[in-house]
Amino acid sequence: MSSTASSGRRWDGTPARPHRQRTLRVAHDSPTRLVRSAQSSRCRDCGNRIDWYTRTDNRPVSLHPHELDATTVPAASRWHVSSGIAHPADDGTPWCRIPHLALCPARPAPTPLTPQIAALRRHLALHTRRLLDTGTLTPPTSDTNPPASAQEPCRPARPIVLLLHIRYLAAQPIDTIQCVAQTRRRHRCTHPILISSAPAGTWTLVPATTGHRQLARTGGLMAAYDLTHLTYAEQLRWRHQRCPHHAATPGAADLALAEWEPFDPLLHHQHIHNRLPTTARHRTQARA
Protein backbone atom coordinates (compact mmCIF):
# COMPACT_ATOMS: atom_id res chain seq x y z
CA MET A 1 0.00 0.00 0.00
CA SER A 2 1.36 3.38 -0.98
CA SER A 3 1.90 5.94 1.76
CA THR A 4 2.48 8.95 -0.50
CA ALA A 5 -1.06 10.26 -0.01
CA SER A 6 -0.58 10.75 3.73
CA SER A 7 3.10 11.68 3.77
CA GLY A 8 2.46 15.36 3.07
CA ARG A 9 5.21 15.44 0.43
CA ARG A 10 5.36 15.32 -3.34
CA TRP A 11 7.11 12.64 -5.37
CA ASP A 12 10.37 14.62 -5.29
CA GLY A 13 10.29 15.03 -1.52
CA THR A 14 9.25 18.71 -1.43
CA PRO A 15 6.51 19.66 1.07
CA ALA A 16 2.99 19.55 -0.39
CA ARG A 17 1.47 22.66 1.09
CA PRO A 18 -2.08 23.61 0.08
CA HIS A 19 -2.48 26.96 -1.65
CA ARG A 20 -4.14 29.51 0.55
CA GLN A 21 -6.25 32.19 -1.07
CA ARG A 22 -5.41 35.64 0.19
CA THR A 23 -8.17 38.11 0.90
CA LEU A 24 -7.76 41.33 -1.06
CA ARG A 25 -8.06 44.33 1.25
CA VAL A 26 -7.60 48.07 0.90
CA ALA A 27 -5.35 49.75 3.47
CA HIS A 28 -7.16 52.21 5.73
CA ASP A 29 -4.65 54.96 4.89
CA SER A 30 -4.75 54.39 1.11
CA PRO A 31 -5.52 57.57 -0.88
CA THR A 32 -7.63 55.51 -3.27
CA ARG A 33 -9.97 52.55 -2.66
CA LEU A 34 -9.55 51.30 -6.21
CA VAL A 35 -8.46 47.65 -6.56
CA ARG A 36 -5.53 47.85 -8.95
CA SER A 37 -5.82 44.25 -10.20
CA ALA A 38 -9.13 45.07 -11.88
CA GLN A 39 -8.07 48.16 -13.81
CA SER A 40 -6.35 46.69 -16.87
CA SER A 41 -8.29 47.38 -20.03
CA ARG A 42 -7.84 47.93 -23.75
CA CYS A 43 -8.02 51.14 -25.70
CA ARG A 44 -11.29 51.23 -27.63
CA ASP A 45 -9.57 53.09 -30.49
CA CYS A 46 -6.45 50.95 -31.06
CA GLY A 47 -7.08 47.79 -29.00
CA ASN A 48 -3.77 47.94 -27.12
CA ARG A 49 -3.61 47.28 -23.40
CA ILE A 50 -3.83 50.17 -20.94
CA ASP A 51 -3.87 50.59 -17.16
CA TRP A 52 -6.34 53.01 -15.55
CA TYR A 53 -5.19 55.16 -12.64
CA THR A 54 -6.65 58.01 -10.63
CA ARG A 55 -4.92 61.37 -11.02
CA THR A 56 -4.33 63.86 -8.22
CA ASP A 57 -7.46 65.76 -9.31
CA ASN A 58 -9.58 62.55 -9.08
CA ARG A 59 -9.86 62.24 -12.85
CA PRO A 60 -8.95 58.96 -14.61
CA VAL A 61 -5.89 58.61 -16.80
CA SER A 62 -4.82 55.70 -19.00
CA LEU A 63 -1.12 54.81 -18.80
CA HIS A 64 1.01 52.46 -20.85
CA PRO A 65 1.24 49.22 -18.80
CA HIS A 66 5.06 49.12 -18.79
CA GLU A 67 7.67 51.45 -17.36
CA LEU A 68 10.04 53.13 -19.78
CA ASP A 69 13.52 54.56 -19.52
CA ALA A 70 12.95 58.15 -18.39
CA THR A 71 15.66 59.45 -20.72
CA THR A 72 13.66 58.24 -23.74
CA VAL A 73 10.42 59.96 -22.70
CA PRO A 74 9.88 63.72 -23.18
CA ALA A 75 9.73 65.54 -19.85
CA ALA A 76 6.14 66.67 -20.47
CA SER A 77 5.00 63.04 -20.86
CA ARG A 78 6.65 61.57 -17.77
CA TRP A 79 4.32 60.19 -15.10
CA HIS A 80 4.91 58.20 -11.94
CA VAL A 81 2.59 56.23 -9.70
CA SER A 82 2.67 56.50 -5.92
CA SER A 83 0.21 54.67 -3.63
CA GLY A 84 -2.13 54.05 -6.56
CA ILE A 85 -2.24 57.73 -7.60
CA ALA A 86 -0.78 58.87 -10.94
CA HIS A 87 1.28 62.06 -10.83
CA PRO A 88 2.10 64.02 -14.03
CA ALA A 89 5.73 64.61 -13.10
CA ASP A 90 9.14 62.97 -12.97
CA ASP A 91 9.93 61.48 -9.56
CA GLY A 92 13.68 61.42 -10.20
CA THR A 93 13.96 57.66 -10.78
CA PRO A 94 15.48 56.20 -13.98
CA TRP A 95 12.05 54.84 -14.96
CA CYS A 96 8.69 56.48 -15.62
CA ARG A 97 5.23 55.82 -17.04
CA ILE A 98 3.79 57.45 -20.15
CA PRO A 99 0.14 58.24 -21.02
CA HIS A 100 -1.37 55.95 -23.60
CA LEU A 101 -2.61 58.95 -25.58
CA ALA A 102 1.03 59.76 -26.38
CA LEU A 103 1.43 56.28 -27.90
CA CYS A 104 -2.01 55.50 -29.32
CA PRO A 105 -1.60 54.83 -33.07
CA ALA A 106 -5.22 55.85 -33.67
CA ARG A 107 -4.42 59.45 -32.66
CA PRO A 108 -2.05 62.03 -34.16
CA ALA A 109 1.47 61.66 -32.81
CA PRO A 110 2.57 64.39 -30.42
CA THR A 111 5.75 66.24 -31.30
CA PRO A 112 8.59 65.87 -30.78
CA LEU A 113 9.03 62.12 -30.46
CA THR A 114 12.22 60.40 -29.40
CA PRO A 115 13.35 57.46 -31.59
CA GLN A 116 12.44 55.01 -28.81
CA ILE A 117 8.90 56.36 -28.45
CA ALA A 118 8.44 56.43 -32.23
CA ALA A 119 9.50 52.77 -32.39
CA LEU A 120 7.04 51.88 -29.60
CA ARG A 121 4.23 53.64 -31.48
CA ARG A 122 5.05 51.61 -34.59
CA HIS A 123 4.97 48.40 -32.54
CA LEU A 124 1.52 49.29 -31.17
CA ALA A 125 0.35 50.23 -34.67
CA LEU A 126 1.34 46.78 -35.96
CA HIS A 127 -0.63 45.16 -33.15
CA THR A 128 -3.64 47.32 -34.01
CA ARG A 129 -3.37 46.26 -37.67
CA ARG A 130 -3.35 42.57 -36.64
CA LEU A 131 -6.48 43.11 -34.54
CA LEU A 132 -8.23 44.86 -37.45
CA ASP A 133 -7.20 42.16 -39.94
CA THR A 134 -8.52 39.37 -37.73
CA GLY A 135 -11.74 41.22 -36.91
CA THR A 136 -10.93 41.33 -33.20
CA LEU A 137 -11.04 45.13 -33.09
CA THR A 138 -13.90 47.23 -34.40
CA PRO A 139 -12.98 50.91 -34.13
CA PRO A 140 -15.76 53.21 -32.94
CA THR A 141 -17.54 55.14 -35.67
CA SER A 142 -18.42 58.80 -35.28
CA ASP A 143 -21.73 59.99 -36.69
CA THR A 144 -21.06 63.44 -38.12
CA ASN A 145 -24.73 63.99 -38.97
CA PRO A 146 -26.81 62.77 -36.04
CA PRO A 147 -30.58 62.71 -36.46
CA ALA A 148 -32.56 65.68 -35.22
CA SER A 149 -33.99 63.68 -32.31
CA ALA A 150 -30.47 62.94 -31.05
CA GLN A 151 -29.31 66.55 -31.15
CA GLU A 152 -31.65 67.61 -28.33
CA PRO A 153 -32.49 64.43 -26.42
CA CYS A 154 -35.23 64.43 -23.80
CA ARG A 155 -33.12 62.04 -21.75
CA PRO A 156 -29.56 63.38 -21.79
CA ALA A 157 -27.03 60.68 -22.60
CA ARG A 158 -24.42 62.54 -20.55
CA PRO A 159 -26.25 64.82 -18.12
CA ILE A 160 -24.72 67.73 -16.23
CA VAL A 161 -24.93 67.20 -12.47
CA LEU A 162 -24.66 69.74 -9.64
CA LEU A 163 -22.90 67.93 -6.81
CA LEU A 164 -21.16 69.43 -3.76
CA HIS A 165 -21.53 72.82 -5.50
CA ILE A 166 -19.40 71.56 -8.41
CA ARG A 167 -20.61 70.86 -11.93
CA TYR A 168 -19.85 67.39 -13.23
CA LEU A 169 -20.52 65.64 -16.52
CA ALA A 170 -21.89 62.13 -16.01
CA ALA A 171 -20.80 59.29 -18.29
CA GLN A 172 -24.34 57.94 -18.78
CA PRO A 173 -27.98 58.76 -17.97
CA ILE A 174 -28.77 59.37 -14.31
CA ASP A 175 -30.88 56.22 -13.82
CA THR A 176 -28.18 53.92 -15.27
CA ILE A 177 -25.17 55.09 -13.22
CA GLN A 178 -23.88 51.90 -11.58
CA CYS A 179 -22.26 51.39 -8.18
CA VAL A 180 -18.47 50.93 -8.42
CA ALA A 181 -18.00 48.90 -5.23
CA GLN A 182 -16.78 45.32 -5.06
CA THR A 183 -19.18 42.67 -3.77
CA ARG A 184 -18.28 39.72 -1.56
CA ARG A 185 -17.98 37.57 -4.68
CA ARG A 186 -15.42 40.05 -6.01
CA HIS A 187 -17.66 41.30 -8.76
CA ARG A 188 -18.81 44.84 -9.39
CA CYS A 189 -22.06 45.76 -7.69
CA THR A 190 -24.94 45.79 -10.18
CA HIS A 191 -27.15 48.20 -8.23
CA PRO A 192 -27.71 51.75 -9.48
CA ILE A 193 -26.94 54.71 -7.24
CA LEU A 194 -30.39 56.19 -7.93
CA ILE A 195 -32.99 54.14 -6.04
CA SER A 196 -36.58 54.85 -5.08
CA SER A 197 -35.95 54.54 -1.32
CA ALA A 198 -33.30 57.30 -1.27
CA PRO A 199 -33.79 61.03 -1.94
CA ALA A 200 -33.26 62.03 -5.55
CA GLY A 201 -32.18 65.18 -7.31
CA THR A 202 -34.27 67.61 -9.32
CA TRP A 203 -33.88 68.89 -12.85
CA THR A 204 -33.36 72.62 -13.02
CA LEU A 205 -32.11 75.32 -15.37
CA VAL A 206 -28.83 76.97 -14.37
CA PRO A 207 -26.69 79.62 -16.10
CA ALA A 208 -24.35 78.18 -18.69
CA THR A 209 -21.22 80.14 -17.92
CA THR A 210 -17.49 79.73 -18.26
CA GLY A 211 -15.55 81.99 -15.94
CA HIS A 212 -17.06 85.45 -16.37
CA ARG A 213 -18.35 84.78 -19.87
CA GLN A 214 -21.77 83.45 -20.71
CA LEU A 215 -22.44 81.03 -23.55
CA ALA A 216 -24.89 82.89 -25.73
CA ARG A 217 -25.43 79.94 -28.07
CA THR A 218 -27.45 78.09 -25.41
CA GLY A 219 -29.67 81.01 -24.52
CA GLY A 220 -27.78 81.49 -21.29
CA LEU A 221 -29.35 78.49 -19.49
CA MET A 222 -28.71 74.75 -19.42
CA ALA A 223 -30.47 71.76 -17.85
CA ALA A 224 -28.73 70.19 -14.86
CA TYR A 225 -29.56 67.48 -12.34
CA ASP A 226 -29.32 69.27 -9.00
CA LEU A 227 -28.23 67.26 -5.94
CA THR A 228 -27.07 70.17 -3.77
CA HIS A 229 -30.25 70.13 -1.65
CA LEU A 230 -29.39 66.64 -0.34
CA THR A 231 -27.45 66.05 2.84
CA TYR A 232 -23.66 66.15 2.76
CA ALA A 233 -23.46 62.38 3.37
CA GLU A 234 -25.87 61.69 0.51
CA GLN A 235 -23.91 63.92 -1.86
CA LEU A 236 -20.71 62.09 -0.89
CA ARG A 237 -22.45 58.83 -1.75
CA TRP A 238 -23.17 60.15 -5.23
CA ARG A 239 -19.63 61.55 -5.59
CA HIS A 240 -18.13 58.17 -4.63
CA GLN A 241 -20.67 56.51 -6.97
CA ARG A 242 -21.93 53.94 -4.47
CA CYS A 243 -25.31 52.43 -3.78
CA PRO A 244 -26.75 52.98 -0.25
CA HIS A 245 -25.62 49.52 0.88
CA HIS A 246 -21.98 50.01 -0.08
CA ALA A 247 -22.02 53.61 1.09
CA ALA A 248 -22.56 52.14 4.56
CA THR A 249 -19.73 49.63 3.99
CA PRO A 250 -16.53 51.73 3.95
CA GLY A 251 -14.33 48.62 3.95
CA ALA A 252 -15.45 47.54 0.47
CA ALA A 253 -13.00 48.33 -2.31
CA ASP A 254 -13.86 49.87 -5.68
CA LEU A 255 -13.70 47.85 -8.88
CA ALA A 256 -14.06 50.83 -11.21
CA LEU A 257 -13.31 54.53 -11.30
CA ALA A 258 -16.06 56.98 -10.45
CA GLU A 259 -17.13 58.29 -13.85
CA TRP A 260 -17.61 61.95 -12.94
CA GLU A 261 -15.79 64.40 -15.20
CA PRO A 262 -15.43 68.06 -14.18
CA PHE A 263 -17.73 69.98 -16.48
CA ASP A 264 -16.20 72.53 -18.85
CA PRO A 265 -18.81 74.41 -20.94
CA LEU A 266 -16.30 75.03 -23.73
CA LEU A 267 -15.07 71.43 -24.00
CA HIS A 268 -18.48 69.83 -23.34
CA HIS A 269 -20.74 72.26 -25.19
CA GLN A 270 -22.32 69.41 -27.17
CA HIS A 271 -23.84 68.08 -23.94
CA ILE A 272 -25.54 71.38 -23.04
CA HIS A 273 -29.34 71.37 -23.43
CA ASN A 274 -31.51 74.36 -22.63
CA ARG A 275 -34.74 72.48 -21.92
CA LEU A 276 -35.74 70.20 -19.07
CA PRO A 277 -36.54 66.51 -19.52
CA THR A 278 -40.23 65.76 -18.91
CA THR A 279 -42.16 62.53 -18.39
CA ALA A 280 -44.57 63.28 -21.22
CA ARG A 281 -41.76 63.68 -23.73
CA HIS A 282 -40.20 60.43 -22.55
CA ARG A 283 -43.43 58.62 -23.41
CA THR A 284 -43.56 60.29 -26.82
CA GLN A 285 -40.02 59.19 -27.56
CA ALA A 286 -40.78 55.61 -26.43
CA ARG A 287 -43.78 55.37 -28.80
CA ALA A 288 -41.62 56.57 -31.64
C-alpha positions as CSV (number, residue, x, y, z in Angstrom):
1,M,0.0,0.0,0.0
2,S,1.4,3.4,-1.0
3,S,1.9,5.9,1.8
4,T,2.5,8.9,-0.5
5,A,-1.1,10.3,0.0
6,S,-0.6,10.8,3.7
7,S,3.1,11.7,3.8
8,G,2.5,15.4,3.1
9,R,5.2,15.4,0.4
10,R,5.4,15.3,-3.3
11,W,7.1,12.6,-5.4
12,D,10.4,14.6,-5.3
13,G,10.3,15.0,-1.5
14,T,9.3,18.7,-1.4
15,P,6.5,19.7,1.1
16,A,3.0,19.6,-0.4
17,R,1.5,22.7,1.1
18,P,-2.1,23.6,0.1
19,H,-2.5,27.0,-1.7
20,R,-4.1,29.5,0.6
21,Q,-6.3,32.2,-1.1
22,R,-5.4,35.6,0.2
23,T,-8.2,38.1,0.9
24,L,-7.8,41.3,-1.1
25,R,-8.1,44.3,1.3
26,V,-7.6,48.1,0.9
27,A,-5.3,49.8,3.5
28,H,-7.2,52.2,5.7
29,D,-4.7,55.0,4.9
30,S,-4.7,54.4,1.1
31,P,-5.5,57.6,-0.9
32,T,-7.6,55.5,-3.3
33,R,-10.0,52.5,-2.7
34,L,-9.5,51.3,-6.2
35,V,-8.5,47.7,-6.6
36,R,-5.5,47.9,-9.0
37,S,-5.8,44.3,-10.2
38,A,-9.1,45.1,-11.9
39,Q,-8.1,48.2,-13.8
40,S,-6.3,46.7,-16.9
41,S,-8.3,47.4,-20.0
42,R,-7.8,47.9,-23.8
43,C,-8.0,51.1,-25.7
44,R,-11.3,51.2,-27.6
45,D,-9.6,53.1,-30.5
46,C,-6.5,50.9,-31.1
47,G,-7.1,47.8,-29.0
48,N,-3.8,47.9,-27.1
49,R,-3.6,47.3,-23.4
50,I,-3.8,50.2,-20.9
51,D,-3.9,50.6,-17.2
52,W,-6.3,53.0,-15.6
53,Y,-5.2,55.2,-12.6
54,T,-6.7,58.0,-10.6
55,R,-4.9,61.4,-11.0
56,T,-4.3,63.9,-8.2
57,D,-7.5,65.8,-9.3
58,N,-9.6,62.5,-9.1
59,R,-9.9,62.2,-12.8
60,P,-8.9,59.0,-14.6
61,V,-5.9,58.6,-16.8
62,S,-4.8,55.7,-19.0
63,L,-1.1,54.8,-18.8
64,H,1.0,52.5,-20.9
65,P,1.2,49.2,-18.8
66,H,5.1,49.1,-18.8
67,E,7.7,51.4,-17.4
68,L,10.0,53.1,-19.8
69,D,13.5,54.6,-19.5
70,A,13.0,58.1,-18.4
71,T,15.7,59.4,-20.7
72,T,13.7,58.2,-23.7
73,V,10.4,60.0,-22.7
74,P,9.9,63.7,-23.2
75,A,9.7,65.5,-19.9
76,A,6.1,66.7,-20.5
77,S,5.0,63.0,-20.9
78,R,6.7,61.6,-17.8
79,W,4.3,60.2,-15.1
80,H,4.9,58.2,-11.9
81,V,2.6,56.2,-9.7
82,S,2.7,56.5,-5.9
83,S,0.2,54.7,-3.6
84,G,-2.1,54.0,-6.6
85,I,-2.2,57.7,-7.6
86,A,-0.8,58.9,-10.9
87,H,1.3,62.1,-10.8
88,P,2.1,64.0,-14.0
89,A,5.7,64.6,-13.1
90,D,9.1,63.0,-13.0
91,D,9.9,61.5,-9.6
92,G,13.7,61.4,-10.2
93,T,14.0,57.7,-10.8
94,P,15.5,56.2,-14.0
95,W,12.0,54.8,-15.0
96,C,8.7,56.5,-15.6
97,R,5.2,55.8,-17.0
98,I,3.8,57.5,-20.1
99,P,0.1,58.2,-21.0
100,H,-1.4,55.9,-23.6
101,L,-2.6,59.0,-25.6
102,A,1.0,59.8,-26.4
103,L,1.4,56.3,-27.9
104,C,-2.0,55.5,-29.3
105,P,-1.6,54.8,-33.1
106,A,-5.2,55.9,-33.7
107,R,-4.4,59.4,-32.7
108,P,-2.1,62.0,-34.2
109,A,1.5,61.7,-32.8
110,P,2.6,64.4,-30.4
111,T,5.8,66.2,-31.3
112,P,8.6,65.9,-30.8
113,L,9.0,62.1,-30.5
114,T,12.2,60.4,-29.4
115,P,13.4,57.5,-31.6
116,Q,12.4,55.0,-28.8
117,I,8.9,56.4,-28.4
118,A,8.4,56.4,-32.2
119,A,9.5,52.8,-32.4
120,L,7.0,51.9,-29.6
121,R,4.2,53.6,-31.5
122,R,5.1,51.6,-34.6
123,H,5.0,48.4,-32.5
124,L,1.5,49.3,-31.2
125,A,0.4,50.2,-34.7
126,L,1.3,46.8,-36.0
127,H,-0.6,45.2,-33.2
128,T,-3.6,47.3,-34.0
129,R,-3.4,46.3,-37.7
130,R,-3.4,42.6,-36.6
131,L,-6.5,43.1,-34.5
132,L,-8.2,44.9,-37.4
133,D,-7.2,42.2,-39.9
134,T,-8.5,39.4,-37.7
135,G,-11.7,41.2,-36.9
136,T,-10.9,41.3,-33.2
137,L,-11.0,45.1,-33.1
138,T,-13.9,47.2,-34.4
139,P,-13.0,50.9,-34.1
140,P,-15.8,53.2,-32.9
141,T,-17.5,55.1,-35.7
142,S,-18.4,58.8,-35.3
143,D,-21.7,60.0,-36.7
144,T,-21.1,63.4,-38.1
145,N,-24.7,64.0,-39.0
146,P,-26.8,62.8,-36.0
147,P,-30.6,62.7,-36.5
148,A,-32.6,65.7,-35.2
149,S,-34.0,63.7,-32.3
150,A,-30.5,62.9,-31.0
151,Q,-29.3,66.5,-31.1
152,E,-31.7,67.6,-28.3
153,P,-32.5,64.4,-26.4
154,C,-35.2,64.4,-23.8
155,R,-33.1,62.0,-21.7
156,P,-29.6,63.4,-21.8
157,A,-27.0,60.7,-22.6
158,R,-24.4,62.5,-20.5
159,P,-26.2,64.8,-18.1
160,I,-24.7,67.7,-16.2
161,V,-24.9,67.2,-12.5
162,L,-24.7,69.7,-9.6
163,L,-22.9,67.9,-6.8
164,L,-21.2,69.4,-3.8
165,H,-21.5,72.8,-5.5
166,I,-19.4,71.6,-8.4
167,R,-20.6,70.9,-11.9
168,Y,-19.8,67.4,-13.2
169,L,-20.5,65.6,-16.5
170,A,-21.9,62.1,-16.0
171,A,-20.8,59.3,-18.3
172,Q,-24.3,57.9,-18.8
173,P,-28.0,58.8,-18.0
174,I,-28.8,59.4,-14.3
175,D,-30.9,56.2,-13.8
176,T,-28.2,53.9,-15.3
177,I,-25.2,55.1,-13.2
178,Q,-23.9,51.9,-11.6
179,C,-22.3,51.4,-8.2
180,V,-18.5,50.9,-8.4
181,A,-18.0,48.9,-5.2
182,Q,-16.8,45.3,-5.1
183,T,-19.2,42.7,-3.8
184,R,-18.3,39.7,-1.6
185,R,-18.0,37.6,-4.7
186,R,-15.4,40.0,-6.0
187,H,-17.7,41.3,-8.8
188,R,-18.8,44.8,-9.4
189,C,-22.1,45.8,-7.7
190,T,-24.9,45.8,-10.2
191,H,-27.1,48.2,-8.2
192,P,-27.7,51.8,-9.5
193,I,-26.9,54.7,-7.2
194,L,-30.4,56.2,-7.9
195,I,-33.0,54.1,-6.0
196,S,-36.6,54.8,-5.1
197,S,-36.0,54.5,-1.3
198,A,-33.3,57.3,-1.3
199,P,-33.8,61.0,-1.9
200,A,-33.3,62.0,-5.6
201,G,-32.2,65.2,-7.3
202,T,-34.3,67.6,-9.3
203,W,-33.9,68.9,-12.8
204,T,-33.4,72.6,-13.0
205,L,-32.1,75.3,-15.4
206,V,-28.8,77.0,-14.4
207,P,-26.7,79.6,-16.1
208,A,-24.4,78.2,-18.7
209,T,-21.2,80.1,-17.9
210,T,-17.5,79.7,-18.3
211,G,-15.5,82.0,-15.9
212,H,-17.1,85.4,-16.4
213,R,-18.3,84.8,-19.9
214,Q,-21.8,83.5,-20.7
215,L,-22.4,81.0,-23.5
216,A,-24.9,82.9,-25.7
217,R,-25.4,79.9,-28.1
218,T,-27.4,78.1,-25.4
219,G,-29.7,81.0,-24.5
220,G,-27.8,81.5,-21.3
221,L,-29.3,78.5,-19.5
222,M,-28.7,74.8,-19.4
223,A,-30.5,71.8,-17.9
224,A,-28.7,70.2,-14.9
225,Y,-29.6,67.5,-12.3
226,D,-29.3,69.3,-9.0
227,L,-28.2,67.3,-5.9
228,T,-27.1,70.2,-3.8
229,H,-30.3,70.1,-1.6
230,L,-29.4,66.6,-0.3
231,T,-27.4,66.0,2.8
232,Y,-23.7,66.1,2.8
233,A,-23.5,62.4,3.4
234,E,-25.9,61.7,0.5
235,Q,-23.9,63.9,-1.9
236,L,-20.7,62.1,-0.9
237,R,-22.4,58.8,-1.8
238,W,-23.2,60.2,-5.2
239,R,-19.6,61.5,-5.6
240,H,-18.1,58.2,-4.6
241,Q,-20.7,56.5,-7.0
242,R,-21.9,53.9,-4.5
243,C,-25.3,52.4,-3.8
244,P,-26.7,53.0,-0.3
245,H,-25.6,49.5,0.9
246,H,-22.0,50.0,-0.1
247,A,-22.0,53.6,1.1
248,A,-22.6,52.1,4.6
249,T,-19.7,49.6,4.0
250,P,-16.5,51.7,4.0
251,G,-14.3,48.6,3.9
252,A,-15.5,47.5,0.5
253,A,-13.0,48.3,-2.3
254,D,-13.9,49.9,-5.7
255,L,-13.7,47.8,-8.9
256,A,-14.1,50.8,-11.2
257,L,-13.3,54.5,-11.3
258,A,-16.1,57.0,-10.5
259,E,-17.1,58.3,-13.9
260,W,-17.6,61.9,-12.9
261,E,-15.8,64.4,-15.2
262,P,-15.4,68.1,-14.2
263,F,-17.7,70.0,-16.5
264,D,-16.2,72.5,-18.8
265,P,-18.8,74.4,-20.9
266,L,-16.3,75.0,-23.7
267,L,-15.1,71.4,-24.0
268,H,-18.5,69.8,-23.3
269,H,-20.7,72.3,-25.2
270,Q,-22.3,69.4,-27.2
271,H,-23.8,68.1,-23.9
272,I,-25.5,71.4,-23.0
273,H,-29.3,71.4,-23.4
274,N,-31.5,74.4,-22.6
275,R,-34.7,72.5,-21.9
276,L,-35.7,70.2,-19.1
277,P,-36.5,66.5,-19.5
278,T,-40.2,65.8,-18.9
279,T,-42.2,62.5,-18.4
280,A,-44.6,63.3,-21.2
281,R,-41.8,63.7,-23.7
282,H,-40.2,60.4,-22.6
283,R,-43.4,58.6,-23.4
284,T,-43.6,60.3,-26.8
285,Q,-40.0,59.2,-27.6
286,A,-40.8,55.6,-26.4
287,R,-43.8,55.4,-28.8
288,A,-41.6,56.6,-31.6
